[in-house]
């Protein structure tokens, strides 16, 4: 994005094809055929030194021989010729090249070295490069099919508003075929391959700015431009353009397979998941889910709430859909009396509470279907309707009856979604879709699609939220060397993070005098920058009360440290106020090699150690994002007073998480990890009882 935009790739005025041939089964011939069939209106220059013409067009011996210039060059040539061809293209003013060739970084060290040379050549020449090891790209409105995928043989893309970006060429081609079969119209289709230059992040950034794009589908195996991806996703959310993201590599085996396939950078799935949540991205678990959500999003109807009306001609299926709705986080409210009465007067044998079962009457008179939809959407507070109507014929004849009513319903309630479960021929389904109604083949998919639309609408409305809190003017940075717990807490306190009252002492008398100033029993800990896990050497004493006990405690801790860590530097002993009540939480930071500092939050004890009930966010973030982070943990009810426990100060907890994230971001170059375990969240406020800061290096 700091060089040339992607216009040369996705909106070229002229195209050169290096390796063009008459044989349309070969790569260079197939690209030439596609460009012609797609109706590309600019000049196409076939480059083939052995031919005078290719597919009826004059051929040229080399790129340097073409008249004028070409915005885009498609390189259907062996890998060994690619580097020089990039310089030749640059000399003719080419803005972008597509490199199909494989045999680069995905093949190991030698291939990786070749790929680095390729990237350096593109950078040096000022040419944008898609690939290598990719299946190319398509820009539907521009008539560009810069690909040799056989998936375009059956049918060229239908124009539409969905952009597909895939790191994998083969899977990108699969997505194209699925979209074509589902009636998903495409604006763009891009496969990025090994991403020596152009990444999925930059493609997203470019497509978000295109007026013809309203939905983005992304398939990723790794992340090669983390900052660029964050910017692009933030831009998409600001433009209210949904991004449906399928990221593979959730397991260790899957991540390794993805890395070997496209030479992408592996990254922790938990971190990716946190990033996608943070930017309001819809993460799909399966290909079916991704395509269902993209299909629903292209209609541009996002319900304003989660209240679902269910219409069925089978009582049992209505119950099934209600169960599905609850599973997906939707509400199924009982319809108001007036609406129930109106439906009952029209259909005396109908069940009218919600789900609404209009019985087999609909098979005799299909007009009852849209009329009932109209009542549910106009005269109740339902935000959407999901309908099971398969026994109603999916014929053109029935569509002729239903569609005028549905058009009226949509005009009256444009922000309310209608999802139909009817088995019908594709050409009939297209007619319903033209009225912005989705058509699914199972009840659960119809319901799940509405839940997805609600989730996306909520992420749009939520927006970026509050900005990260500003660091205090006197905030301390991460020390250069390892520090003791006391120094770690001093650094945190200077950054606005609450810490427990404590004193560092170097003799028993000082321990006694400081303990006397604290209410009740105290906690005593060995203080050493070289002893990170104090409990392992018996370096923590809890509930110490009385002068003699404190004095003995001091001597005991010093003796244990000398016995178990004879080479450790001992700063003394920390005497801490023993704070009771509240809920122990854990706050941590780790430096991710791809995304930088990542903040972790969870409850202490069994919740984090056994149940792994934790959540993550990329630093920095504001209190709104922190509050969402807190509510994501499965044990959230513990923080609100479940089972008679104390309800904690959630505002303080959110502020603390935000301040930790700011501290982590401000010290990203020097902070390796931070562990606050526990942070005691109290009914009012909270404090770090223990802290460990580990500098980088």
MIVEXVO-175921 format. One line per field, with one value per residue (C-alpha): residue in one letter; z, x, y. Coordinates in Angstrom, 2 decimals, padded with zeros to 5 digits, always signed. Example, Ala and Ser with C-alpha at 12.3 -4.5 7.8 and 13.67 -1.06 7.14 Angstrom:
# MIVEXVO-175921
res: (A; S)
z: (+007.80; +007.14)
x: (+012.30; +013.67)
y: (-004.50; -001.06)
END
This chain:
# MIVEXVO-175921
res: (X; X; X; X; X; X; X; X; X; X; X; X; X; X; X; X; X; X; X; X; X; X; X; X; X; X; X; X; X; X; X; X; X; X; X; X; X; X; X; X; X; X; X; X; X; X; X; X; X; X; X; X; X; X; X; X; X; X; X; X; X; X; X; X; X; X; X; X; X; X; X; X; X; X; X; X; X; X; X; X; X; X; X; X; X; X; X; X; X; X; X; X; X; X; X; X; X; X; X; X; X; X; X; X; X; X; X; X; X; X; X; X; X; X; X; X; X; X; X; X; X; X; X; X; X; X; X; X; X; X; X; X; X; X; X; X; X; X; X; X; X; X; X; X; X; X; X; X; X; X; X; X; X; X; X; X; X; X; X; X; X; X; X; X; X; X; X; X; X; X; X; X; X; X; X; X; X; X; X; X; X; X; X; X; X; X; X; X; X; X; X; X; X; X; X; X; X; X; X; X; X; X; X; X; X; X; X; X; X; X; X; X; X; X; X; X; X; X; X; X; X; X; X; X; X; X; X; X; X; X; X; X; X; X; X; X; X; X; X; X; X; X; X; X; X; X; X; X; X; X; X; X; X; X; X; X; X; X; X; X; X; X; X; X; X; X; X; X; X; X; X; X; X; X; X; X; X; X; X; X; X; X; X; X; X; X; X; X; X; X; X; X; X; X; X; X; X; X; X; X; X; X; X; X; X; X; X; X; X; X; X; X; X; X; X; X; X; X; X; X; X; X; X; X; X; X; X; X; X; X; X; X; X; X; X; X; X; X; X; X; X; X; X; X; X; X; X; X; X; X; X; X; X; X; X; X; X; X; X; X; X; X; X; X; X; X; X; X; X; X; X; X; X; X; X; X; X; X; X; X; X; X; X; X; X; X; X; X; X; X; X; X; X; X; X; X; X; X; X; X; X; X; X; X; X; X; X; X; X; X; X; X; X; X; X; X; X; X; X; X; X; X; X; X; X; X; X; X; X; X; X; X; X; X; X; X; X; X; X; X; X; X; X; X; X; X; X; X; X; X; X; X; X; X; X; X; X; X; X; X; X; X; X; X; X; X; X; X; X; X; X; X; X; X; X; X; X; X; X; X; X; X; X; X; X; X; X; X; X; X; X; X; X; X; X; X; X; X; X; X; X; X; X; X; X; X; X; X; X; X; X; X; X; X; X; X; X; X; X; X; X; X; X; X; X; X; X; X; X; X; X; X; X; X; X; X; X; X; X; X; X; X; X; X; X; X; X; X; X; X; X; X; X; X; X; X; X; X; X; X; X; X; X; X; X; X; X; X; X; X; X; X; X; X; X; X; X; X; X; X; X; X; X; X; X; X; X; X; X; X; X; X; X; X; X; X; X; X; X; X; X; X; X; X; X; X; X; X; X; X; X; X; X; X; X; X; X; X; X; X; X; X; X; X; X; X; X; X; X; X; X; X; X; X; X; X; X; X; X; X; X; X; X; X; X; X; X; X; X; X; X; X; X; X; X; X; X; X; X; X; X; X; X; X; X; X; X; X; X; X; X; X; X; X; X; X; X; X; X; X; X; X; X; X; X; X; X; X; X; X; X; X; X; X; X; X; X)
z: (+000.00; +000.21; -003.47; -006.21; -005.64; -007.00; -009.90; -012.33; -011.18; -010.72; -013.01; -015.89; -019.18; -021.11; -020.54; -021.77; -021.51; -021.46; -022.65; -024.54; -026.85; -029.17; -027.10; -024.66; -022.46; -021.57; -018.99; -021.38; -023.81; -021.17; -019.77; -023.28; -023.83; -020.54; -021.18; -024.57; -023.23; -020.28; -022.71; -021.66; -023.63; -023.60; -025.72; -025.09; -026.12; -026.50; -025.97; -027.79; -029.84; -031.82; -033.07; -035.30; -033.97; -030.92; -030.87; -033.68; -032.18; -033.27; -031.08; -030.01; -029.41; -026.05; -023.76; -025.01; -028.52; -027.72; -028.83; -025.90; -022.52; -020.52; -017.03; -016.22; -017.30; -016.73; -016.54; -017.78; -017.95; -016.06; -012.68; -013.87; -016.30; -013.93; -012.31; -015.57; -016.95; -014.04; -015.02; -018.68; -017.70; -015.58; -018.51; -020.48; -017.69; -016.44; -013.06; -011.90; -012.73; -011.93; -011.31; -011.48; -011.14; -008.11; -006.74; -004.44; -000.65; -000.31; -001.43; +001.28; +001.75; -001.88; -003.09; -000.32; -001.48; -005.04; -003.76; -001.81; -005.00; -006.79; -004.15; -004.21; -007.99; -007.88; -005.22; -007.11; -010.37; -008.81; -010.03; -007.92; -007.87; -007.21; -006.25; -006.89; -006.55; -007.12; -009.46; -010.27; -010.00; -011.60; -011.70; -012.99; -013.97; -015.69; -017.73; -016.27; -015.74; -015.04; -014.11; -015.63; -013.21; -014.95; -012.76; -015.19; -018.06; -017.00; -016.46; -016.03; -012.89; -012.44; -011.52; -007.97; -004.76; -003.06; -003.17; -002.50; -001.36; -000.81; -000.08; -001.59; -005.32; -005.33; -002.50; -003.99; -007.16; -005.04; -003.41; -006.85; -007.90; -004.65; -005.07; -008.65; -007.57; -004.73; -006.87; -005.15; -007.56; -007.49; -007.90; -007.51; -006.95; -005.89; -004.90; -003.32; -003.08; -001.38; -001.00; -001.86; -002.36; -002.51; +000.59; +001.57; +003.77; +000.86; -001.30; +001.46; +001.88; -001.85; -002.12; +000.87; -001.05; -004.09; -004.29; -006.05; -003.12; -000.11; +001.32; +001.65; +001.96; +003.12; +003.28; +005.09; +005.99; +007.61; +008.27; +006.47; +007.08; +010.54; +010.72; +007.21; +008.04; +011.17; +009.18; +006.46; +008.92; +010.80; +007.51; +006.58; +009.91; +009.49; +006.02; +007.39; +004.94; +006.49; +006.37; +006.59; +007.51; +007.38; +008.99; +009.02; +011.33; +014.55; +015.61; +015.70; +012.88; +010.80; +011.34; +010.22; +007.12; +006.23; +006.67; +004.35; +001.74; +001.15; +003.13; +005.26; +008.74; +011.37; +014.18; +017.32; +016.56; +019.87; +018.80; +015.37; +017.01; +019.34; +016.44; +014.45; +017.43; +018.10; +014.60; +014.38; +011.78; +011.35; +011.74; +010.02; +011.23; +007.98; +004.28; +004.32; +007.06; +005.24; +002.02; +003.80; +005.59; +002.46; +000.57; +003.26; +003.52; -000.19; +000.27; +002.38; +005.01; +008.59; +011.30; +013.99; +016.81; +017.66; +017.87; +015.40; +014.08; +012.92; +010.25; +009.43; +007.94; +010.27; +014.03; +014.67; +012.37; +014.09; +017.40; +015.70; +014.40; +017.82; +019.37; +016.67; +017.26; +020.97; +020.24; +017.94; +020.45; +019.00; +020.85; +019.94; +021.57; +021.81; +019.32; +020.71; +021.16; +018.26; +015.81; +017.10; +016.73; +013.18; +012.11; +013.88; +012.13; +008.78; +009.64; +012.39; +012.74; +012.93; +015.98; +016.44; +019.43; +017.72; +016.05; +013.83; +012.22; +009.32; +008.61; +005.21; +004.28; +002.63; +000.07; -001.04; -001.00; -000.98; -000.55; +003.18; +003.37; +002.54; +004.28; +007.52; +007.00; +006.64; +009.93; +011.81; +010.44; +010.48; +013.64; +016.07; +017.27; +015.44; +013.52; +011.06; +009.96; +009.20; +007.39; +006.69; +003.50; +001.54; +001.05; -000.66; -004.28; -005.32; -008.81; -010.96; -010.68; -006.90; -007.13; -009.37; -006.52; -003.65; -005.01; -005.36; -001.69; -000.65; -002.60; -000.62; +002.66; +001.88; +000.87; +004.19; +006.32; +004.44; +007.50; +008.43; +006.97; +005.51; +005.26; +003.42; +003.67; +000.38; -001.97; -005.42; -008.77; -008.98; -011.41; -009.05; -006.09; -008.04; -008.27; -004.48; -004.03; -006.37; -003.72; -001.13; +000.52; +001.22; +000.30; +002.23; +002.01; +005.77; +008.64; +010.75; +007.98; +007.50; +011.22; +011.51; +008.66; +010.48; +013.66; +011.64; +010.17; +013.67; +014.92; +012.02; +012.52; +016.20; +015.32; +012.92; +015.51; +018.18; +015.99; +017.28; +020.77; +023.25; +022.44; +024.57; +027.77; +027.74; +029.72; +032.75; +032.08; +034.66; +033.51; +033.85; +031.01; +031.04; +032.74; +030.65; +033.03; +035.04; +038.12; +041.37; +042.08; +044.01; +041.09; +038.70; +040.81; +040.98; +037.18; +036.99; +039.58; +037.59; +034.63; +036.56; +037.54; +041.12; +043.29; +046.82; +049.71; +050.52; +051.77; +050.85; +053.93; +054.39; +058.07; +060.53; +062.60; +059.54; +058.67; +062.10; +062.06; +058.56; +059.33; +062.41; +060.19; +058.16; +059.38; +060.58; +059.18; +056.31; +053.40; +053.23; +050.06; +049.09; +046.78; +044.04; +040.31; +039.86; +041.55; +039.33; +040.83; +044.54; +045.65; +044.24; +046.87; +049.70; +049.17; +050.15; +053.63; +054.04; +057.13; +059.16; +062.30; +065.34; +065.83; +066.53; +063.56; +061.26; +062.56; +062.14; +058.71; +057.55; +058.68; +057.14; +053.72; +053.58; +054.60; +051.99; +049.24; +050.10; +050.24; +047.01; +044.95; +046.29; +043.31; +043.30; +044.10; +047.16; +047.51; +050.80; +051.83; +050.79; +053.50; +051.91; +053.24; +053.21; +051.20; +051.58; +049.58; +045.89; +043.02; +041.90; +038.20; +035.97; +033.56; +031.26; +028.24; +025.71; +022.70; +019.61; +016.74; +014.22; +016.04; +018.84; +022.44; +023.24; +026.49; +028.23; +030.86; +032.94; +036.48; +038.73; +039.98; +038.26; +035.74; +033.98; +034.89; +034.16; +032.25; +030.14; +030.44; +029.09; +026.41; +024.42; +022.70; +020.73; +022.49; +022.78; +023.32; +025.22; +028.11; +025.81; +024.24; +027.68; +028.94; +026.04; +026.75; +030.37; +029.37; +026.97; +029.63; +030.46; +034.18; +033.87; +036.34; +039.09; +038.70; +039.14; +042.42; +041.38; +044.26; +046.84; +046.08; +045.85; +042.75; +041.63; +040.21; +036.48; +035.54; +037.43; +035.88; +032.37; +033.05; +034.37; +031.27; +029.04; +030.99; +030.78; +027.01; +026.70; +028.80; +026.59; +023.37; +024.58; +025.47; +022.57; +021.62; +025.11; +026.84; +026.41; +028.91; +031.88; +034.45; +037.05; +039.00; +040.75; +040.17; +042.98; +041.70; +044.61; +045.06; +044.73; +042.83; +042.71; +043.05; +041.71; +044.44; +042.43; +039.21; +036.95; +034.14; +031.71; +029.38; +025.89; +025.38)
x: (+000.00; +003.01; +003.78; +001.18; -002.46; -004.02; -005.75; -003.27; -004.27; -008.02; -008.91; -006.40; -006.96; -004.68; -003.28; -000.26; -000.15; +003.37; +003.21; -000.06; -000.95; -003.67; -004.10; -006.88; -006.19; -002.80; -002.40; -001.52; -004.24; -006.91; -006.21; -006.44; -009.77; -011.22; -010.25; -011.99; -015.13; -015.37; -015.58; -012.45; -012.65; -009.00; -006.09; -004.85; -001.25; -000.31; +003.44; +004.82; +008.05; +007.02; +003.67; +002.56; -000.99; -002.59; -006.33; -006.84; -004.77; -001.34; +001.36; +004.59; +008.01; +008.45; +006.79; +009.20; +007.74; +004.14; +002.85; +002.40; +002.17; +000.08; -001.25; -001.30; +001.00; +000.00; +003.08; +002.31; +005.99; +008.42; +009.62; +013.22; +012.15; +009.94; +012.53; +013.87; +010.36; +009.44; +012.19; +011.15; +007.56; +008.62; +010.55; +007.27; +005.38; +003.50; +001.87; +001.13; +002.05; +000.36; +002.75; +001.12; +004.37; +004.93; +008.21; +009.01; +008.79; +006.30; +009.11; +011.66; +014.80; +015.94; +012.51; +012.23; +015.47; +014.12; +010.93; +012.83; +014.68; +011.35; +009.95; +013.08; +012.87; +009.24; +010.06; +013.10; +011.15; +008.14; +005.76; +003.02; +003.12; +000.28; +001.61; +003.64; +001.89; -001.55; -004.51; -004.73; -007.62; -010.86; -012.53; -016.01; -017.11; -013.77; -014.00; -010.72; -010.23; -006.51; -006.66; -006.24; -008.62; -010.80; -013.70; -014.30; -014.81; -018.35; -019.48; -017.99; -018.81; -022.23; -021.75; -022.63; -021.45; -019.36; -015.57; -013.67; -010.03; -008.26; -004.66; -005.24; -005.81; -007.50; -009.83; -010.47; -011.60; -013.82; -015.37; -016.00; -017.94; -019.90; -020.79; -021.88; -024.11; -025.64; -026.47; -023.87; -022.87; -019.21; -017.46; -013.92; -012.11; -008.45; -006.08; -002.87; -000.76; +002.59; +002.09; +005.59; +004.05; +000.26; -001.44; -005.00; -004.80; -004.07; -006.74; -009.28; -008.18; -008.60; -011.98; -013.50; -013.08; -014.96; -018.58; -019.63; -018.45; -020.73; -019.56; -016.09; -015.24; -011.73; -010.00; -006.65; -004.05; -001.64; -001.18; +001.66; +000.70; -000.82; -000.89; -002.28; -004.99; -005.99; -006.25; -008.31; -010.70; -011.14; -011.92; -014.45; -016.24; -016.31; -017.80; -020.36; -019.18; -019.28; -016.17; -016.74; -013.45; -012.48; -009.07; -007.71; -005.03; -007.05; -005.05; -001.27; -001.45; -003.64; -001.38; +001.68; -000.13; -001.17; +002.37; +003.78; +001.09; +001.42; +004.53; +002.34; +003.33; +001.75; +000.02; -001.78; -005.43; -006.45; -004.74; -006.38; -009.74; -009.16; -008.23; -011.32; -013.61; -011.95; -012.71; -016.24; -015.39; -017.69; -015.54; -016.99; -016.14; -016.97; -017.14; -020.91; -021.28; -019.06; -021.03; -024.40; -023.47; -022.03; -025.19; -027.36; -025.18; -025.36; -029.07; -028.05; -030.77; -029.45; -032.14; -032.12; -032.72; -032.72; -036.47; -037.43; -040.85; -041.17; -043.68; -044.20; -046.65; -045.35; -045.68; -042.70; -040.42; -041.57; -040.31; -037.06; -036.60; -037.37; -034.71; -032.27; -033.07; -032.32; -029.11; -027.98; -028.76; -032.06; -035.31; -038.66; -041.22; -044.91; -046.81; -049.04; -052.73; -053.84; -051.54; -052.57; -056.24; -055.74; -054.01; -056.61; -059.47; -057.82; -056.70; -058.91; -056.83; -053.47; -051.18; -050.62; -048.31; -044.87; -043.95; -046.95; -048.18; -050.48; -051.02; -051.61; -053.97; -050.98; -050.80; -054.35; -053.90; -050.21; -051.20; -051.64; -047.84; -046.88; -049.98; -048.91; -045.36; -046.81; -048.72; -045.66; -043.34; -045.76; -047.77; -045.25; -041.79; -040.15; -037.04; -037.02; -039.00; -037.72; -040.18; -040.45; -042.45; -040.98; -044.33; -045.54; -044.56; -041.36; -042.70; -042.83; -046.62; -046.54; -043.81; -046.12; -048.64; -046.26; -043.79; -046.13; -047.06; -043.43; -042.47; -045.07; -043.80; -040.21; -041.19; -042.98; -040.24; -036.92; -034.76; -036.48; -035.12; -037.13; -035.41; -037.30; -036.80; -038.21; -036.73; -037.01; -035.21; -032.38; -034.18; -037.15; -034.86; -033.26; -036.68; -037.12; -033.54; -034.25; -036.74; -033.91; -035.26; -032.85; -033.69; -032.21; -032.61; -032.79; -034.61; -031.46; -029.53; -032.41; -032.37; -028.56; -028.28; -030.53; -028.48; -025.35; -026.94; -027.89; -024.34; -022.92; -025.40; -024.44; -020.75; -021.50; -023.55; -020.91; -018.20; -014.74; -015.88; -013.94; -010.34; -007.60; -006.96; -004.04; -001.01; -000.22; +002.39; +004.75; +004.28; +007.38; +008.55; +009.59; +012.99; +015.91; +016.69; +014.59; +013.09; +011.56; +007.85; +008.09; +009.62; +007.12; +004.25; +005.85; +005.93; +002.29; +001.18; +002.82; +000.71; -002.54; -002.98; -004.03; -001.59; -001.78; -000.36; +003.09; +006.57; +009.99; +012.08; +015.64; +015.62; +013.27; +012.68; +011.48; +009.22; +007.62; +007.11; +005.59; +003.32; +002.06; +000.79; -001.37; -004.74; -004.71; -002.54; -000.11; +001.41; +005.20; +007.17; +010.79; +011.84; +014.30; +014.52; +015.98; +013.16; +010.11; +008.10; +008.30; +005.87; +008.13; +010.78; +008.36; +008.93; +005.40; +003.86; +000.16; -001.76; +001.26; +000.10; +001.94; +005.43; +007.10; +005.46; +006.52; +010.09; +010.28; +008.70; +011.40; +014.18; +012.45; +012.05; +015.66; +016.88; +014.72; +015.91; +019.55; +018.94; +016.99; +018.44; +021.94; +023.00; +019.90; +020.15; +017.96; +016.38; +014.70; +011.18; +007.88; +005.29; +001.83; -001.57; -003.74; -006.78; -009.88; -013.07; -013.49; -012.67; -009.18; -008.60; -005.58; -004.33; -001.44; +000.41; +002.44; +004.32; +002.98; +005.51; +002.82; +000.44; +002.60; +001.36; -001.75; -003.69; -005.21; -007.95; -009.60; -010.50; -007.85; -007.38; -009.19; -010.86; -007.61; -005.44; -007.87; -010.84; -008.73; -011.57; -009.68; -010.12; -007.66; -007.38; -004.68; -003.22; -004.20; -007.95; -010.44; -012.77; -015.67; -013.62; -012.33; -015.90; -016.77; -013.64; -014.72; -018.21; -016.83; -015.50; -017.82; -017.44; -018.58; -021.44; -018.86; -017.95; -021.56; -022.18; -023.15; -023.84; -023.82; -020.32; -019.37; -020.25; -017.06; -016.39; -016.61; -015.82; -012.52; -011.74; -012.39; -010.26; -007.45; -007.49; -007.43; -004.51; -002.62; -003.18; -001.88; +001.18; +001.80; +001.43; +003.64; +006.35; +005.86; +009.53; +010.78; +008.05; +008.20; +005.48; +003.51; +001.75; -000.61; -001.72; -003.86; -005.52; -008.06; -011.25; -013.19; -016.70; -015.02; -011.78; -009.16; -005.45; -002.60; -001.46; +001.45; +003.15; +005.92; +007.43; +009.79; +011.72; +012.74; +016.27)
y: (+000.00; +002.25; +001.72; +001.48; +000.60; -002.56; -000.79; -002.29; -005.76; -005.39; -002.51; -002.60; -000.81; -003.20; -006.70; -008.66; -012.46; -013.91; -017.50; -017.07; -019.95; -021.19; -024.34; -023.43; -026.44; -024.98; -022.21; -019.38; -020.37; -020.66; -017.18; -015.74; -017.48; -016.27; -012.65; -012.80; -014.50; -012.10; -009.20; -007.31; -004.08; -003.01; -004.24; -007.79; -008.49; -012.18; -012.69; -015.73; -015.60; -018.70; -017.44; -014.57; -014.76; -016.31; -016.95; -014.48; -011.67; -010.50; -012.01; -010.28; -011.85; -010.13; -007.62; -004.97; -005.32; -004.40; -000.99; +001.33; -000.34; -002.81; -002.18; -005.89; -008.71; -012.33; -014.55; -018.06; -019.01; -021.30; -020.07; -019.58; -016.84; -014.89; -012.62; -011.21; -010.88; -008.63; -006.18; -006.42; -005.64; -002.69; -001.26; -001.17; +000.56; -002.51; -001.82; -005.37; -008.94; -012.24; -015.14; -018.57; -020.54; -022.76; -024.10; -021.20; -020.86; -023.70; -026.05; -025.28; -023.18; -023.10; -022.12; -019.55; -017.93; -017.77; -016.20; -013.57; -012.66; -012.41; -010.08; -007.95; -007.69; -006.56; -003.99; -002.76; -002.54; -000.83; -003.54; -005.10; -008.90; -011.34; -014.78; -016.78; -020.13; -018.65; -019.06; -015.38; -012.96; -011.81; -008.41; -009.06; -005.57; -004.94; -008.16; -009.40; -013.15; -013.34; -017.00; -020.45; -022.19; -024.76; -023.64; -020.78; -023.24; -024.09; -020.52; -017.08; -015.09; -013.56; -009.88; -008.98; -007.37; -010.08; -010.06; -013.29; -013.25; -016.57; -017.45; -020.87; -020.97; -024.37; -023.48; -020.08; -021.84; -024.07; -021.01; -019.54; -022.62; -022.69; -019.02; -019.62; -022.51; -020.48; -017.48; -015.30; -012.56; -011.59; -008.28; -009.63; -012.92; -012.93; -015.73; -014.48; -017.65; -017.17; -013.41; -012.28; -008.83; -008.51; -009.93; -010.69; -007.58; -005.28; -006.91; -006.35; -002.75; -002.14; -003.87; -002.07; +001.19; -000.13; +001.00; -002.21; -004.36; -004.80; -008.14; -009.68; -013.37; -014.31; -017.68; -017.58; -020.16; -017.70; -014.01; -012.23; -008.58; -008.28; -004.48; -004.20; -006.71; -004.81; -001.58; -003.23; -004.85; -001.58; +000.15; -002.54; -002.15; +001.61; +001.19; -001.33; -003.97; -007.45; -009.62; -013.37; -015.02; -018.69; -019.20; -022.72; -024.07; -024.23; -027.29; -027.73; -030.27; -027.99; -025.00; -026.97; -028.20; -024.66; -023.40; -026.04; -025.39; -021.65; -020.75; -018.48; -017.46; -019.66; -017.79; -018.90; -019.53; -017.96; -014.74; -014.79; -015.38; -012.44; -010.17; -011.12; -010.52; -007.19; -005.92; -007.28; -009.92; -012.90; -016.00; -019.04; -022.53; -024.31; -023.66; -024.13; -021.54; -019.06; -019.32; -019.24; -016.03; -014.42; -015.38; -013.77; -010.65; -009.87; -009.10; -006.10; -006.66; -006.73; -007.08; -004.40; -006.89; -010.59; -011.27; -013.98; -014.87; -018.47; -019.48; -023.14; -025.60; -028.32; -027.98; -030.26; -028.30; -025.12; -026.53; -027.53; -023.98; -022.49; -024.74; -023.67; -020.01; -020.25; -022.18; -019.39; -016.64; -015.43; -014.73; -016.30; -013.97; -014.76; -012.63; -009.88; -010.70; -008.50; -010.28; -013.69; -012.78; -011.55; -014.77; -016.92; -015.14; -015.83; -019.38; -020.87; -024.04; -022.28; -022.22; -018.50; -017.89; -018.22; -020.44; -019.83; -023.05; -022.21; -025.94; -027.49; -024.64; -022.97; -025.76; -024.94; -021.17; -020.09; -016.43; -017.13; -017.40; -013.78; -012.41; -014.10; -012.83; -009.35; -009.62; -010.90; -008.21; -005.26; -005.88; -007.38; -006.43; -009.34; -008.30; -011.21; -014.25; -017.73; -019.99; -023.72; -024.02; -026.92; -028.71; -025.54; -025.95; -024.20; -023.68; -020.55; -020.69; -020.39; -017.75; -015.72; -015.74; -015.08; -012.55; -009.54; -009.95; -010.38; -007.26; -005.32; -006.79; -005.82; -002.31; -001.82; -003.42; -003.03; -003.72; -006.98; -010.19; -013.06; -016.44; -019.17; -022.92; -024.21; -026.78; -025.25; -025.04; -022.51; -020.25; -020.00; -019.30; -016.45; -014.78; -014.76; -013.57; -010.68; -009.51; -009.82; -012.98; -015.81; -019.41; -022.35; -026.10; -026.81; -025.05; -024.72; -022.95; -020.52; -019.68; -019.63; -017.14; -014.69; -015.07; -014.29; -011.16; -010.01; -010.56; -008.57; -005.72; -005.55; -005.33; -002.46; -000.59; -001.16; +000.30; +000.91; +001.88; +003.97; +004.77; +003.19; +005.11; +007.50; +006.41; +008.62; +011.28; +009.75; +006.15; +003.98; +001.78; -001.87; -002.17; -003.39; -006.24; -008.69; -007.07; -008.23; -008.38; -005.12; -003.25; -004.84; -003.53; -000.10; +000.00; -001.10; +001.44; +004.24; +003.11; +003.53; -000.12; -000.80; -002.76; -004.10; -002.09; -003.46; -002.67; -004.05; -004.69; -005.86; -006.84; -008.49; -005.34; -003.42; -006.34; -006.18; -002.41; -002.39; -005.34; -003.51; -000.67; -003.07; -004.35; -007.97; -010.71; -010.10; -011.97; -012.24; -013.06; -013.33; -010.49; -011.41; -010.66; -014.15; -016.11; -015.88; -018.73; -018.09; -020.79; -023.50; -022.75; -021.98; -018.28; -017.15; -017.13; -016.34; -015.25; -014.19; -012.35; -011.04; -009.63; -012.98; -014.66; -011.83; -011.92; -015.69; -015.39; -013.00; -015.33; -018.36; -016.76; -015.59; -019.06; -020.83; -018.52; -019.16; -022.91; -023.32; -020.47; -019.84; -017.74; -015.53; -011.83; -011.19; -007.73; -008.59; -009.58; -008.03; -007.49; -007.18; -006.30; -009.43; -008.37; -010.53; -010.83; -010.27; -012.62; -013.60; -012.97; -013.43; -010.78; -011.54; -010.21; -012.17; -010.89; -012.66; -012.76; -011.80; -009.47; -008.08; -007.77; -009.80; -009.37; -012.42; -012.40; -015.10; -016.12; -017.58; -021.10; -023.96; -021.66; -020.77; -023.77; -026.61; -025.22; -022.81; -020.29; -017.30; -014.66; -012.55; -009.17; -007.39; -004.36; -001.59; -001.35; +000.81; +000.06; -000.92; -003.70; -004.68; -004.99; -007.30; -009.29; -009.79; -010.93; -013.54; -015.89; -018.78; -018.08; -014.45; -015.02; -015.53; -011.86; -010.77; -012.56; -016.08; -018.49; -015.74; -014.52; -010.85; -008.85; -007.16; -003.71; -004.47; -000.88; -001.04; -004.39; -003.05; +000.03; -002.16; -004.35; -001.29; +000.21; -003.09; -003.10; +000.46; -000.40; -003.44; -001.47; +001.38; -001.15; -003.56; -003.47; -004.29; -006.34; -010.10; -010.98; -009.71; -011.87; -010.39; -013.42; -012.73; -009.40; -009.31; -007.74; -006.26; -004.86; -001.47; -001.28; -004.00; -004.60; -006.72; -009.09; -010.45; -009.40; -010.59; -008.52; -010.27; -007.93; -009.03; -010.22)
END
